[in-house]
Amino acid sequence: MKKTRYFLNKTEWLGGVLFPLYTLFLILRDNPLTTNLSWVGNGLGYRYLILIWAVSGAFIFRMMIRDLAQAFKLCWKGCYDLTFLFMILSMVFPYLPETLPFLAHLHILISNLAFIALNVLILSVFYQGQQRRWQLGRWGIEVTSVILIFCALLYTRFLSINSLLEMFYTAAMAWLLLLARRKCRV
């Protein structure tokens, strides 16, 4: 019996390999336990790199979540795109608390809204997917919850959002979405 080979498609390469590697490249610009990506991008002068990260991350996550929604045969609503607009908009406002405190607070507010909206969207896709494929939808909700609990533990350990936490969340959610999409094909 001939063994079939599975190649990564464009979404899997971008979301599962290249985007986490680019995130790793950015967090290694400074100490990942004491700084976050917002500081790396704005405070250390990597403004264009962090903007590229935000825009590419928004489009990649949109592509992965949309693929998963299509695999579950769910209707994609235009309001879902607001989540990705928040992700991009959060990095447009610089995080420079010493020189531009108002814009730094606005950055934090929009970043938190983007984080909440992204997780609500992911959980809603898995929840709606339960109607189509019960086990996979339930598994997605459980794994998303474990990732978020682990992120909360990392946050309480360091009492700040640091690059290590952002790297873990980015890679874990990307791999979760891609794995769920792959399981839909089976």
KOLMARDO-254315 format. One record per atom (N, C-alpha, C, O): residue number from 1; chain; atom name; x negated, y negated, z negated. Coordinates in steps of 0.2 Angstrom, whole numbers, plus 5000, padded with zeros to 4 digits. Example, Ala and Ser with C-alpha at 12.3 -4.5 7.8 and 13.67 -1.06 7.14 Angstrom:
// KOLMARDO-254315
- nr,kette,atom,c1,c2,c3
- 1,A,N,4934,5028,4961
- 1,A,CA,4938,5022,4961
- 1,A,C,4934,5016,4961
- 1,A,O,4929,5017,4958
- 2,A,N,4936,5011,4965
- 2,A,CA,4932,5005,4964
- 2,A,C,4936,5000,4961
- 2,A,O,4933,4994,4960
// end
This chain:
// KOLMARDO-254315
- nr,kette,atom,c1,c2,c3
- 1,A,N,4996,5006,5000
- 1,A,CA,5000,5000,5000
- 1,A,C,4996,4994,5000
- 1,A,O,4991,4993,4996
- 2,A,N,4997,4989,5004
- 2,A,CA,4993,4983,5005
- 2,A,C,4995,4978,5000
- 2,A,O,5001,4977,4999
- 3,A,N,4990,4975,4997
- 3,A,CA,4991,4970,4991
- 3,A,C,4992,4963,4995
- 3,A,O,4988,4961,4999
- 4,A,N,4997,4960,4993
- 4,A,CA,4998,4953,4996
- 4,A,C,4994,4948,4992
- 4,A,O,4994,4948,4986
- 5,A,N,4992,4943,4996
- 5,A,CA,4988,4938,4993
- 5,A,C,4992,4932,4992
- 5,A,O,4996,4930,4996
- 6,A,N,4992,4929,4986
- 6,A,CA,4996,4923,4985
- 6,A,C,4991,4917,4985
- 6,A,O,4986,4916,4981
- 7,A,N,4993,4912,4989
- 7,A,CA,4989,4906,4990
- 7,A,C,4993,4900,4986
- 7,A,O,4999,4900,4987
- 8,A,N,4989,4896,4983
- 8,A,CA,4992,4890,4980
- 8,A,C,4995,4885,4986
- 8,A,O,4991,4884,4991
- 9,A,N,5001,4883,4985
- 9,A,CA,5004,4878,4990
- 9,A,C,5001,4871,4988
- 9,A,O,4998,4870,4983
- 10,A,N,5004,4866,4992
- 10,A,CA,5001,4859,4991
- 10,A,C,5003,4857,4984
- 10,A,O,4999,4853,4980
- 11,A,N,5009,4858,4981
- 11,A,CA,5012,4856,4975
- 11,A,C,5007,4859,4969
- 11,A,O,5006,4855,4965
- 12,A,N,5006,4865,4970
- 12,A,CA,5002,4869,4965
- 12,A,C,4995,4866,4965
- 12,A,O,4992,4865,4959
- 13,A,N,4992,4865,4970
- 13,A,CA,4985,4862,4971
- 13,A,C,4985,4855,4967
- 13,A,O,4981,4853,4963
- 14,A,N,4990,4851,4969
- 14,A,CA,4990,4844,4967
- 14,A,C,4991,4844,4959
- 14,A,O,4988,4840,4955
- 15,A,N,4997,4847,4957
- 15,A,CA,4999,4847,4951
- 15,A,C,4996,4851,4946
- 15,A,O,4995,4849,4940
- 16,A,N,4994,4857,4948
- 16,A,CA,4991,4862,4943
- 16,A,C,4983,4862,4943
- 16,A,O,4980,4864,4938
- 17,A,N,4980,4859,4948
- 17,A,CA,4972,4859,4948
- 17,A,C,4970,4852,4949
- 17,A,O,4966,4850,4944
- 18,A,N,4971,4848,4954
- 18,A,CA,4968,4842,4955
- 18,A,C,4970,4836,4950
- 18,A,O,4966,4833,4947
- 19,A,N,4977,4836,4948
- 19,A,CA,4979,4831,4943
- 19,A,C,4976,4832,4936
- 19,A,O,4973,4827,4933
- 20,A,N,4976,4838,4934
- 20,A,CA,4973,4839,4927
- 20,A,C,4965,4838,4928
- 20,A,O,4962,4835,4923
- 21,A,N,4962,4839,4933
- 21,A,CA,4955,4838,4934
- 21,A,C,4953,4831,4934
- 21,A,O,4949,4828,4931
- 22,A,N,4958,4827,4937
- 22,A,CA,4957,4819,4937
- 22,A,C,4958,4817,4930
- 22,A,O,4955,4812,4928
- 23,A,N,4963,4819,4927
- 23,A,CA,4964,4817,4920
- 23,A,C,4958,4819,4916
- 23,A,O,4956,4814,4912
- 24,A,N,4955,4824,4916
- 24,A,CA,4949,4826,4913
- 24,A,C,4943,4821,4914
- 24,A,O,4940,4819,4910
- 25,A,N,4943,4820,4921
- 25,A,CA,4938,4815,4923
- 25,A,C,4939,4808,4919
- 25,A,O,4934,4805,4917
- 26,A,N,4945,4806,4919
- 26,A,CA,4946,4800,4915
- 26,A,C,4945,4800,4908
- 26,A,O,4942,4795,4905
- 27,A,N,4947,4805,4905
- 27,A,CA,4946,4805,4897
- 27,A,C,4939,4806,4895
- 27,A,O,4937,4804,4890
- 28,A,N,4935,4808,4900
- 28,A,CA,4928,4809,4898
- 28,A,C,4924,4803,4899
- 28,A,O,4918,4802,4898
- 29,A,N,4927,4797,4900
- 29,A,CA,4924,4790,4901
- 29,A,C,4922,4788,4894
- 29,A,O,4918,4784,4893
- 30,A,N,4926,4790,4889
- 30,A,CA,4925,4788,4882
- 30,A,C,4926,4794,4877
- 30,A,O,4928,4799,4880
- 31,A,N,4926,4793,4871
- 31,A,CA,4927,4798,4866
- 31,A,C,4935,4800,4866
- 31,A,O,4939,4796,4864
- 32,A,N,4937,4806,4868
- 32,A,CA,4944,4808,4869
- 32,A,C,4947,4809,4863
- 32,A,O,4954,4809,4863
- 33,A,N,4944,4809,4857
- 33,A,CA,4947,4809,4850
- 33,A,C,4949,4803,4847
- 33,A,O,4953,4802,4843
- 34,A,N,4946,4797,4850
- 34,A,CA,4947,4791,4847
- 34,A,C,4950,4786,4852
- 34,A,O,4953,4781,4849
- 35,A,N,4950,4787,4858
- 35,A,CA,4953,4782,4863
- 35,A,C,4959,4786,4867
- 35,A,O,4959,4792,4867
- 36,A,N,4963,4782,4870
- 36,A,CA,4968,4785,4875
- 36,A,C,4967,4782,4882
- 36,A,O,4962,4778,4883
- 37,A,N,4970,4785,4886
- 37,A,CA,4970,4783,4893
- 37,A,C,4971,4776,4895
- 37,A,O,4968,4773,4899
- 38,A,N,4976,4773,4891
- 38,A,CA,4977,4766,4892
- 38,A,C,4971,4762,4890
- 38,A,O,4969,4757,4894
- 39,A,N,4967,4764,4885
- 39,A,CA,4961,4760,4883
- 39,A,C,4956,4761,4888
- 39,A,O,4952,4757,4890
- 40,A,N,4955,4767,4890
- 40,A,CA,4950,4769,4895
- 40,A,C,4951,4765,4902
- 40,A,O,4946,4762,4905
- 41,A,N,4957,4765,4904
- 41,A,CA,4959,4761,4910
- 41,A,C,4958,4754,4909
- 41,A,O,4956,4750,4914
- 42,A,N,4960,4751,4904
- 42,A,CA,4960,4743,4903
- 42,A,C,4955,4741,4899
- 42,A,O,4951,4736,4901
- 43,A,N,4953,4744,4894
- 43,A,CA,4948,4741,4889
- 43,A,C,4941,4742,4892
- 43,A,O,4936,4739,4891
- 44,A,N,4940,4748,4896
- 44,A,CA,4933,4750,4898
- 44,A,C,4932,4748,4905
- 44,A,O,4927,4749,4908
- 45,A,N,4937,4745,4908
- 45,A,CA,4936,4742,4915
- 45,A,C,4938,4747,4921
- 45,A,O,4935,4746,4926
- 46,A,N,4942,4752,4919
- 46,A,CA,4943,4757,4925
- 46,A,C,4951,4756,4927
- 46,A,O,4954,4761,4928
- 47,A,N,4952,4750,4928
- 47,A,CA,4959,4748,4929
- 47,A,C,4962,4752,4935
- 47,A,O,4968,4754,4935
- 48,A,N,4958,4752,4941
- 48,A,CA,4961,4755,4947
- 48,A,C,4961,4762,4946
- 48,A,O,4966,4765,4949
- 49,A,N,4957,4765,4943
- 49,A,CA,4957,4772,4942
- 49,A,C,4963,4774,4938
- 49,A,O,4966,4780,4939
- 50,A,N,4965,4770,4933
- 50,A,CA,4971,4772,4929
- 50,A,C,4977,4771,4933
- 50,A,O,4982,4774,4932
- 51,A,N,4977,4766,4937
- 51,A,CA,4983,4764,4941
- 51,A,C,4984,4770,4946
- 51,A,O,4990,4772,4947
- 52,A,N,4979,4773,4949
- 52,A,CA,4979,4778,4953
- 52,A,C,4982,4784,4950
- 52,A,O,4986,4788,4952
- 53,A,N,4979,4785,4943
- 53,A,CA,4982,4791,4939
- 53,A,C,4989,4790,4938
- 53,A,O,4993,4795,4939
- 54,A,N,4992,4784,4936
- 54,A,CA,4999,4784,4935
- 54,A,C,5003,4785,4941
- 54,A,O,5008,4788,4941
- 55,A,N,5001,4782,4947
- 55,A,CA,5005,4783,4953
- 55,A,C,5005,4790,4955
- 55,A,O,5010,4793,4957
- 56,A,N,4999,4793,4955
- 56,A,CA,4999,4800,4958
- 56,A,C,5002,4804,4953
- 56,A,O,5005,4809,4955
- 57,A,N,5002,4803,4946
- 57,A,CA,5005,4807,4941
- 57,A,C,5013,4807,4942
- 57,A,O,5016,4812,4941
- 58,A,N,5015,4801,4943
- 58,A,CA,5022,4800,4944
- 58,A,C,5025,4804,4950
- 58,A,O,5030,4807,4950
- 59,A,N,5021,4803,4955
- 59,A,CA,5023,4807,4962
- 59,A,C,5023,4814,4961
- 59,A,O,5027,4818,4964
- 60,A,N,5017,4817,4958
- 60,A,CA,5016,4824,4957
- 60,A,C,5021,4827,4952
- 60,A,O,5024,4832,4954
- 61,A,N,5023,4824,4947
- 61,A,CA,5028,4826,4942
- 61,A,C,5035,4826,4946
- 61,A,O,5039,4830,4945
- 62,A,N,5036,4821,4949
- 62,A,CA,5042,4820,4953
- 62,A,C,5043,4826,4958
- 62,A,O,5048,4829,4958
- 63,A,N,5038,4828,4961
- 63,A,CA,5038,4833,4966
- 63,A,C,5039,4840,4963
- 63,A,O,5043,4844,4965
- 64,A,N,5035,4841,4957
- 64,A,CA,5036,4847,4954
- 64,A,C,5043,4848,4951
- 64,A,O,5046,4853,4951
- 65,A,N,5046,4843,4948
- 65,A,CA,5052,4843,4945
- 65,A,C,5058,4844,4950
- 65,A,O,5062,4848,4949
- 66,A,N,5057,4841,4955
- 66,A,CA,5062,4841,4961
- 66,A,C,5061,4848,4964
- 66,A,O,5067,4851,4966
- 67,A,N,5055,4851,4965
- 67,A,CA,5055,4858,4967
- 67,A,C,5058,4863,4963
- 67,A,O,5062,4867,4965
- 68,A,N,5057,4862,4956
- 68,A,CA,5061,4866,4951
- 68,A,C,5068,4865,4952
- 68,A,O,5072,4870,4951
- 69,A,N,5071,4859,4952
- 69,A,CA,5078,4858,4953
- 69,A,C,5081,4861,4959
- 69,A,O,5086,4864,4959
- 70,A,N,5077,4861,4964
- 70,A,CA,5080,4864,4971
- 70,A,C,5080,4872,4970
- 70,A,O,5084,4875,4972
- 71,A,N,5075,4874,4966
- 71,A,CA,5074,4881,4965
- 71,A,C,5080,4884,4961
- 71,A,O,5083,4889,4962
- 72,A,N,5082,4880,4956
- 72,A,CA,5088,4881,4952
- 72,A,C,5095,4879,4956
- 72,A,O,5100,4880,4953
- 73,A,N,5094,4877,4962
- 73,A,CA,5100,4874,4966
- 73,A,C,5104,4869,4963
- 73,A,O,5110,4869,4962
- 74,A,N,5100,4864,4960
- 74,A,CA,5103,4858,4956
- 74,A,C,5103,4852,4961
- 74,A,O,5099,4852,4965
- 75,A,N,5108,4848,4960
- 75,A,CA,5108,4842,4964
- 75,A,C,5103,4837,4961
- 75,A,O,5103,4835,4955
- 76,A,N,5099,4834,4965
- 76,A,CA,5094,4829,4963
- 76,A,C,5098,4822,4963
- 76,A,O,5100,4820,4968
- 77,A,N,5098,4818,4957
- 77,A,CA,5102,4812,4957
- 77,A,C,5097,4806,4957
- 77,A,O,5091,4807,4955
- 78,A,N,5099,4801,4960
- 78,A,CA,5094,4795,4961
- 78,A,C,5092,4792,4954
- 78,A,O,5087,4789,4954
- 79,A,N,5096,4793,4949
- 79,A,CA,5094,4790,4943
- 79,A,C,5088,4794,4940
- 79,A,O,5085,4791,4935
- 80,A,N,5087,4800,4942
- 80,A,CA,5081,4803,4940
- 80,A,C,5075,4800,4941
- 80,A,O,5070,4800,4938
- 81,A,N,5075,4796,4947
- 81,A,CA,5069,4792,4949
- 81,A,C,5067,4787,4945
- 81,A,O,5061,4784,4945
- 82,A,N,5071,4784,4940
- 82,A,CA,5070,4779,4936
- 82,A,C,5064,4782,4931
- 82,A,O,5060,4778,4929
- 83,A,N,5064,4788,4929
- 83,A,CA,5059,4791,4925
- 83,A,C,5052,4790,4928
- 83,A,O,5047,4788,4924
- 84,A,N,5051,4791,4934
- 84,A,CA,5045,4790,4938
- 84,A,C,5043,4783,4939
- 84,A,O,5037,4781,4939
- 85,A,N,5048,4778,4939
- 85,A,CA,5047,4771,4940
- 85,A,C,5044,4769,4933
- 85,A,O,5039,4765,4933
- 86,A,N,5047,4771,4927
- 86,A,CA,5044,4770,4921
- 86,A,C,5037,4772,4920
- 86,A,O,5033,4768,4917
- 87,A,N,5035,4778,4923
- 87,A,CA,5028,4780,4922
- 87,A,C,5024,4776,4926
- 87,A,O,5018,4774,4923
- 88,A,N,5025,4773,4932
- 88,A,CA,5021,4769,4935
- 88,A,C,5021,4762,4932
- 88,A,O,5015,4759,4931
- 89,A,N,5027,4759,4930
- 89,A,CA,5027,4753,4927
- 89,A,C,5023,4752,4921
- 89,A,O,5021,4747,4919
- 90,A,N,5023,4758,4917
- 90,A,CA,5019,4757,4911
- 90,A,C,5012,4756,4912
- 90,A,O,5009,4752,4907
- 91,A,N,5009,4758,4917
- 91,A,CA,5002,4756,4918
- 91,A,C,5001,4750,4922
- 91,A,O,4995,4747,4922
- 92,A,N,5006,4747,4925
- 92,A,CA,5005,4740,4928
- 92,A,C,5004,4735,4923
- 92,A,O,5000,4730,4924
- 93,A,N,5007,4736,4917
- 93,A,CA,5006,4731,4911
- 93,A,C,4999,4733,4908
- 93,A,O,4999,4739,4905
- 94,A,N,4994,4729,4907
- 94,A,CA,4988,4731,4904
- 94,A,C,4989,4732,4897
- 94,A,O,4992,4729,4893
- 95,A,N,4985,4737,4894
- 95,A,CA,4984,4738,4887
- 95,A,C,4978,4735,4884
- 95,A,O,4973,4738,4884
- 96,A,N,4978,4728,4883
- 96,A,CA,4973,4724,4880
- 96,A,C,4975,4721,4874
- 96,A,O,4977,4715,4874
- 97,A,N,4976,4724,4868
- 97,A,CA,4979,4721,4862
- 97,A,C,4976,4715,4859
- 97,A,O,4979,4711,4856
- 98,A,N,4969,4715,4860
- 98,A,CA,4965,4709,4858
- 98,A,C,4967,4703,4862
- 98,A,O,4967,4697,4859
- 99,A,N,4967,4703,4868
- 99,A,CA,4968,4697,4872
- 99,A,C,4975,4696,4875
- 99,A,O,4977,4690,4876
- 100,A,N,4978,4701,4876
- 100,A,CA,4985,4701,4879
- 100,A,C,4990,4705,4874
- 100,A,O,4993,4710,4877
- 101,A,N,4991,4703,4868
- 101,A,CA,4995,4707,4864
- 101,A,C,5002,4708,4866
- 101,A,O,5005,4714,4865
- 102,A,N,5006,4703,4869
- 102,A,CA,5013,4704,4871
- 102,A,C,5013,4710,4877
- 102,A,O,5017,4714,4877
- 103,A,N,5008,4709,4882
- 103,A,CA,5008,4714,4887
- 103,A,C,5006,4721,4884
- 103,A,O,5009,4726,4887
- 104,A,N,5002,4721,4879
- 104,A,CA,5000,4728,4876
- 104,A,C,5006,4731,4873
- 104,A,O,5007,4737,4874
- 105,A,N,5010,4727,4870
- 105,A,CA,5017,4729,4867
- 105,A,C,5022,4732,4872
- 105,A,O,5025,4737,4871
- 106,A,N,5022,4728,4877
- 106,A,CA,5026,4730,4883
- 106,A,C,5024,4736,4886
- 106,A,O,5028,4741,4888
- 107,A,N,5018,4737,4887
- 107,A,CA,5015,4743,4889
- 107,A,C,5017,4749,4885
- 107,A,O,5019,4754,4887
- 108,A,N,5016,4748,4878
- 108,A,CA,5017,4754,4874
- 108,A,C,5025,4755,4874
- 108,A,O,5027,4761,4874
- 109,A,N,5029,4750,4874
- 109,A,CA,5036,4752,4875
- 109,A,C,5038,4755,4881
- 109,A,O,5042,4760,4880
- 110,A,N,5036,4753,4887
- 110,A,CA,5037,4757,4893
- 110,A,C,5034,4763,4893
- 110,A,O,5037,4768,4896
- 111,A,N,5028,4764,4891
- 111,A,CA,5025,4771,4890
- 111,A,C,5029,4776,4886
- 111,A,O,5030,4782,4888
- 112,A,N,5032,4774,4881
- 112,A,CA,5036,4778,4876
- 112,A,C,5042,4780,4880
- 112,A,O,5045,4785,4879
- 113,A,N,5045,4775,4883
- 113,A,CA,5052,4776,4887
- 113,A,C,5050,4781,4892
- 113,A,O,5055,4785,4894
- 114,A,N,5045,4780,4896
- 114,A,CA,5043,4785,4901
- 114,A,C,5042,4792,4898
- 114,A,O,5044,4797,4901
- 115,A,N,5039,4793,4893
- 115,A,CA,5038,4799,4890
- 115,A,C,5044,4802,4888
- 115,A,O,5045,4808,4889
- 116,A,N,5048,4799,4885
- 116,A,CA,5055,4801,4882
- 116,A,C,5059,4803,4889
- 116,A,O,5062,4809,4889
- 117,A,N,5059,4799,4894
- 117,A,CA,5063,4800,4900
- 117,A,C,5061,4806,4903
- 117,A,O,5065,4810,4906
- 118,A,N,5054,4807,4904
- 118,A,CA,5051,4813,4907
- 118,A,C,5053,4819,4904
- 118,A,O,5055,4824,4907
- 119,A,N,5053,4819,4897
- 119,A,CA,5055,4825,4893
- 119,A,C,5062,4827,4893
- 119,A,O,5064,4833,4894
- 120,A,N,5066,4822,4893
- 120,A,CA,5073,4823,4894
- 120,A,C,5075,4826,4901
- 120,A,O,5079,4830,4901
- 121,A,N,5072,4823,4906
- 121,A,CA,5073,4825,4913
- 121,A,C,5071,4833,4913
- 121,A,O,5075,4837,4916
- 122,A,N,5065,4834,4911
- 122,A,CA,5063,4841,4911
- 122,A,C,5067,4846,4907
- 122,A,O,5069,4851,4910
- 123,A,N,5069,4844,4901
- 123,A,CA,5074,4848,4897
- 123,A,C,5081,4849,4901
- 123,A,O,5084,4854,4900
- 124,A,N,5083,4843,4904
- 124,A,CA,5090,4844,4907
- 124,A,C,5089,4848,4913
- 124,A,O,5094,4852,4915
- 125,A,N,5084,4848,4917
- 125,A,CA,5083,4853,4923
- 125,A,C,5083,4860,4920
- 125,A,O,5087,4864,4923
- 126,A,N,5079,4862,4915
- 126,A,CA,5080,4868,4912
- 126,A,C,5086,4870,4909
- 126,A,O,5089,4876,4910
- 127,A,N,5090,4865,4906
- 127,A,CA,5096,4867,4903
- 127,A,C,5101,4868,4909
- 127,A,O,5105,4873,4908
- 128,A,N,5101,4864,4914
- 128,A,CA,5106,4865,4919
- 128,A,C,5104,4872,4923
- 128,A,O,5108,4875,4926
- 129,A,N,5098,4873,4923
- 129,A,CA,5095,4879,4926
- 129,A,C,5097,4886,4923
- 129,A,O,5098,4891,4926
- 130,A,N,5099,4885,4916
- 130,A,CA,5102,4891,4913
- 130,A,C,5108,4893,4916
- 130,A,O,5109,4899,4915
- 131,A,N,5112,4889,4919
- 131,A,CA,5118,4891,4922
- 131,A,C,5117,4896,4928
- 131,A,O,5121,4900,4929
- 132,A,N,5111,4895,4931
- 132,A,CA,5109,4899,4937
- 132,A,C,5105,4905,4935
- 132,A,O,5107,4910,4938
- 133,A,N,5100,4904,4931
- 133,A,CA,5096,4909,4929
- 133,A,C,5094,4908,4922
- 133,A,O,5090,4905,4920
- 134,A,N,5099,4911,4918
- 134,A,CA,5099,4911,4911
- 134,A,C,5092,4911,4907
- 134,A,O,5090,4907,4904
- 135,A,N,5089,4917,4909
- 135,A,CA,5082,4918,4905
- 135,A,C,5077,4913,4907
- 135,A,O,5073,4911,4902
- 136,A,N,5076,4911,4913
- 136,A,CA,5071,4906,4915
- 136,A,C,5073,4900,4912
- 136,A,O,5068,4896,4910
- 137,A,N,5079,4897,4912
- 137,A,CA,5081,4891,4910
- 137,A,C,5079,4891,4902
- 137,A,O,5077,4886,4899
- 138,A,N,5081,4896,4899
- 138,A,CA,5080,4896,4891
- 138,A,C,5073,4897,4890
- 138,A,O,5070,4893,4885
- 139,A,N,5069,4900,4894
- 139,A,CA,5062,4901,4893
- 139,A,C,5059,4894,4894
- 139,A,O,5054,4892,4890
- 140,A,N,5061,4890,4899
- 140,A,CA,5058,4883,4900
- 140,A,C,5059,4879,4894
- 140,A,O,5055,4875,4892
- 141,A,N,5065,4879,4891
- 141,A,CA,5067,4875,4886
- 141,A,C,5063,4877,4880
- 141,A,O,5060,4872,4876
- 142,A,N,5062,4883,4879
- 142,A,CA,5058,4885,4873
- 142,A,C,5050,4883,4874
- 142,A,O,5047,4881,4869
- 143,A,N,5047,4884,4880
- 143,A,CA,5040,4882,4881
- 143,A,C,5040,4875,4880
- 143,A,O,5035,4872,4878
- 144,A,N,5044,4871,4883
- 144,A,CA,5044,4864,4883
- 144,A,C,5044,4862,4875
- 144,A,O,5040,4857,4873
- 145,A,N,5048,4865,4871
- 145,A,CA,5049,4863,4864
- 145,A,C,5042,4865,4861
- 145,A,O,5040,4861,4857
- 146,A,N,5039,4870,4862
- 146,A,CA,5032,4872,4859
- 146,A,C,5027,4867,4861
- 146,A,O,5023,4865,4857
- 147,A,N,5027,4865,4868
- 147,A,CA,5022,4860,4870
- 147,A,C,5023,4853,4866
- 147,A,O,5018,4850,4864
- 148,A,N,5029,4851,4865
- 148,A,CA,5031,4845,4862
- 148,A,C,5029,4845,4854
- 148,A,O,5027,4841,4851
- 149,A,N,5030,4851,4851
- 149,A,CA,5028,4852,4844
- 149,A,C,5021,4852,4843
- 149,A,O,5018,4849,4839
- 150,A,N,5017,4855,4848
- 150,A,CA,5010,4855,4848
- 150,A,C,5007,4848,4849
- 150,A,O,5003,4846,4845
- 151,A,N,5011,4844,4853
- 151,A,CA,5009,4837,4854
- 151,A,C,5010,4833,4847
- 151,A,O,5006,4829,4846
- 152,A,N,5015,4834,4844
- 152,A,CA,5017,4831,4838
- 152,A,C,5012,4833,4833
- 152,A,O,5010,4829,4829
- 153,A,N,5010,4839,4832
- 153,A,CA,5004,4841,4828
- 153,A,C,4998,4838,4829
- 153,A,O,4994,4836,4825
- 154,A,N,4996,4837,4835
- 154,A,CA,4990,4834,4837
- 154,A,C,4990,4826,4835
- 154,A,O,4986,4823,4833
- 155,A,N,4996,4823,4836
- 155,A,CA,4997,4816,4835
- 155,A,C,4997,4815,4827
- 155,A,O,4993,4811,4825
- 156,A,N,5000,4820,4823
- 156,A,CA,4999,4819,4816
- 156,A,C,4992,4820,4813
- 156,A,O,4990,4818,4808
- 157,A,N,4989,4825,4817
- 157,A,CA,4982,4826,4815
- 157,A,C,4977,4820,4816
- 157,A,O,4973,4818,4811
- 158,A,N,4978,4816,4821
- 158,A,CA,4974,4811,4822
- 158,A,C,4977,4804,4821
- 158,A,O,4974,4799,4821
- 159,A,N,4984,4804,4820
- 159,A,CA,4988,4798,4818
- 159,A,C,4987,4793,4824
- 159,A,O,4988,4787,4823
- 160,A,N,4986,4795,4830
- 160,A,CA,4986,4791,4836
- 160,A,C,4987,4795,4842
- 160,A,O,4986,4801,4842
- 161,A,N,4989,4792,4847
- 161,A,CA,4989,4795,4854
- 161,A,C,4982,4794,4857
- 161,A,O,4980,4789,4858
- 162,A,N,4979,4800,4858
- 162,A,CA,4972,4800,4860
- 162,A,C,4972,4803,4867
- 162,A,O,4976,4807,4869
- 163,A,N,4966,4803,4870
- 163,A,CA,4965,4806,4877
- 163,A,C,4966,4813,4877
- 163,A,O,4968,4816,4881
- 164,A,N,4964,4817,4871
- 164,A,CA,4964,4824,4871
- 164,A,C,4972,4826,4871
- 164,A,O,4974,4831,4874
- 165,A,N,4976,4822,4867
- 165,A,CA,4983,4824,4867
- 165,A,C,4986,4822,4874
- 165,A,O,4990,4827,4876
- 166,A,N,4984,4817,4877
- 166,A,CA,4987,4816,4884
- 166,A,C,4984,4821,4889
- 166,A,O,4988,4823,4894
- 167,A,N,4978,4823,4888
- 167,A,CA,4976,4829,4893
- 167,A,C,4980,4835,4892
- 167,A,O,4982,4838,4896
- 168,A,N,4981,4837,4885
- 168,A,CA,4984,4843,4884
- 168,A,C,4991,4843,4887
- 168,A,O,4994,4847,4890
- 169,A,N,4995,4837,4885
- 169,A,CA,5002,4836,4888
- 169,A,C,5002,4837,4895
- 169,A,O,5006,4840,4898
- 170,A,N,4998,4833,4899
- 170,A,CA,4998,4833,4906
- 170,A,C,4997,4840,4909
- 170,A,O,5001,4842,4913
- 171,A,N,4992,4843,4907
- 171,A,CA,4990,4850,4909
- 171,A,C,4996,4855,4908
- 171,A,O,4998,4859,4912
- 172,A,N,4998,4855,4901
- 172,A,CA,5003,4860,4899
- 172,A,C,5009,4859,4903
- 172,A,O,5012,4864,4905
- 173,A,N,5012,4853,4903
- 173,A,CA,5018,4852,4907
- 173,A,C,5018,4853,4914
- 173,A,O,5022,4856,4917
- 174,A,N,5012,4852,4917
- 174,A,CA,5011,4853,4924
- 174,A,C,5011,4861,4926
- 174,A,O,5014,4863,4930
- 175,A,N,5007,4864,4922
- 175,A,CA,5007,4872,4922
- 175,A,C,5014,4875,4921
- 175,A,O,5016,4880,4924
- 176,A,N,5017,4872,4916
- 176,A,CA,5024,4875,4914
- 176,A,C,5029,4874,4920
- 176,A,O,5032,4879,4922
- 177,A,N,5029,4868,4923
- 177,A,CA,5033,4867,4929
- 177,A,C,5032,4871,4935
- 177,A,O,5036,4874,4938
- 178,A,N,5025,4872,4936
- 178,A,CA,5023,4876,4942
- 178,A,C,5024,4884,4940
- 178,A,O,5026,4887,4945
- 179,A,N,5023,4886,4934
- 179,A,CA,5025,4893,4933
- 179,A,C,5032,4894,4933
- 179,A,O,5034,4899,4936
- 180,A,N,5036,4890,4931
- 180,A,CA,5043,4890,4931
- 180,A,C,5046,4891,4939
- 180,A,O,5050,4895,4940
- 181,A,N,5043,4886,4943
- 181,A,CA,5044,4886,4950
- 181,A,C,5042,4893,4953
- 181,A,O,5046,4896,4957
- 182,A,N,5037,4895,4951
- 182,A,CA,5034,4902,4954
- 182,A,C,5039,4907,4952
- 182,A,O,5040,4912,4956
- 183,A,N,5041,4907,4946
- 183,A,CA,5046,4913,4943
- 183,A,C,5053,4912,4947
- 183,A,O,5056,4917,4947
- 184,A,N,5054,4906,4949
- 184,A,CA,5061,4906,4953
- 184,A,C,5060,4909,4959
- 184,A,O,5065,4912,4962
- 185,A,N,5054,4910,4962
- 185,A,CA,5054,4913,4969
- 185,A,C,5054,4921,4968
- 185,A,O,5055,4924,4973
- 186,A,N,5052,4923,4962
- 186,A,CA,5052,4930,4961
- 186,A,C,5059,4933,4961
- 186,A,O,5060,4939,4960
// end
